[in-house]
Amino acid sequence: MKKSMKIPGLICALFGTLTLPIVAGTPEQEKAFTDKYKKAFEAKDTTTLESFLYTQGADPAILGFYKMMQSAEAGEKISNIELVSLTAEDAKKAATPMDSPTGGKVCLTLKPTKKLIIKIEKKDANGSSTSSSENFVAEKDGKFVIPVPGPCK
């Protein structure tokens, strides 16, 4: 009887180990993602910033826009960066086809699971300003990426 109880236990343990990489990102992975993004952004490391973009199937015009927007304020100090779960409204927005600047409709190339929120505060002799940006974030091959829209399928 003892042998028959051990085998299912071992099978469950093995199955759990094999499926572990499929599980959504851990808090440690999320922190590593935001830390790496913040470091690249503040250092104005456009190569690393562009490596966060998931470009497979992306519309070339939109990809150029994403690259431009991603590096527009690069070099500034980020006052807050966080990766948050999508609300029902966010999920609906992410799933809705968008108008393409070149005509037609585009959709996100990966289904997002999170949203990256970045806040920048600037202060100088003329006063202060605050800006924020949001990007949908998806997981691909165990890595967080920012999907760039492409033609809807």
Secondary structure, DSSP 8 states (H G I E B T S, - for coil): -HHHHHHHHHHHHHHHHHHGGGS---HHHHHHHHHHHHHHHHTT-HHHHHHTEE-TT--HHHHHHHHHHHHHTTTS-EEEEEEEE--HHHHHHHHS-EE-TTSSEEE-SS---EEEEEEEEEEETTEEEEEEEEEEEEEETTEEEEE--EE--
